[in-house]
Amino acid sequence: MSERAKPILPGAAIGVLGSGQLGRMFAIAARQMGYRVHTFSPETDTPTGQVSDVETAASYADLDAVRKFAQGVQAVTFEFENVPSACVEAAAAFVPVRPGGAVLHITQNRLREKNFLASSGFPTTEFAAVRSVSDLPAATAQIGFPAIMKTASSGYDGKGQAKVTSLDDASHSFSGCGGQEMILERFVEFELEFSIVLARGVDGSFAHWGVIQNQHKHHILDLSLAPARMNAQATSRAVEVARAVAEKLELIGVLCIEFFLTKKGDILVNELAPRPHNSGHLTINASRTSQFEQQLRAVCGLPLGSTEFFSAAAMANLLGDLWCNGEPDWPAACVLPEVKLHLYGKIEPRPGRKMGHLTALAATADLAAQTVLLARDKLQAVR
Ligand code: AMP
């Protein structure tokens, strides 16, 4: 067995690029299984750093710091995919980086991602590249209106996105984003949005948590429920696509695929994230293996864990807006026995900032959603 194919055993140190809540929940799962966690990001006292063994604060462009970091761990993973490829390459010279740089390269750029999906025959929204204003007449003629303009890179939670209904709108959006590369997508009248969070092991093994329904507010995920309210046919088609995407990417690690279910009942891939995802947070309390433990298992070459659910579940995000009247009423939410509170250790509750989440388990996904929303309302209770 080659050195890189051998499992990485408890006691080893795992490096995480990025230091947000995804890294924090990964670190908690990894430490539970006896691993050490080192985190790397430009900041200190971060959500991940607070629960890690070692917190390195350096720029992702500081390749000497990246090399030093990589030499102190047995494998590197990430919780934030906008890490420069030079940083990943510098780490990969010393230890396995999982998922690998090629997966990161594709998923860091919406155009590359959509080209990968379309050229591999996966169903996706119709799109066109916009690299200059002169591309817009042909792109808008091809895609039609309404459409969505998105920056090709560095966009998340709806940042760098605009719905456009005319060529003028599209031109404004393009110049408003500084003339950087963009993608024009057909606006999908969807029935619902859902995701599949999956893992693929070093040996090609595959695990997933089925379909999770997602509701966004102001482009930020607000509520997830599992299982999604979808029929068996659309569900099995989505799982088939998810598995094929993971195979095609030769993924080692966790991947989230966000989909639209159209009003006609078709599924379309919207976006890929090669890491645990906000919609998978409910797996911490609702499944035998959480998405974070699964990331650890995949990255370390351990057998994947069971993704069986204990029951239906729902998750509601807690954004910084919740603090507008002062500290939320935590005991009020904790009164409900089926609700679990997760907070990420962030000091400053800015509007739109993900500060934590609540998860509820119940006999049905709808009941779990009602419960988790009730708990969140209680948090907001005016004192
Ligand atoms: P994204 O950053 O691509 O995940 O987009 C954020 C959210 O914007 C999605 O979850 C959808 O609610 C909405 N959205 C993005 N692209 C489209 C589209 N082509 N048609 C309709 N809604 C979209």
Residues whose N, C-alpha, C, O or C-beta is under 5 A from the ligand:
A	BS01	AMP	T125 I148 D157 G158 E185 R186 F187 V188 H216 H219 E271
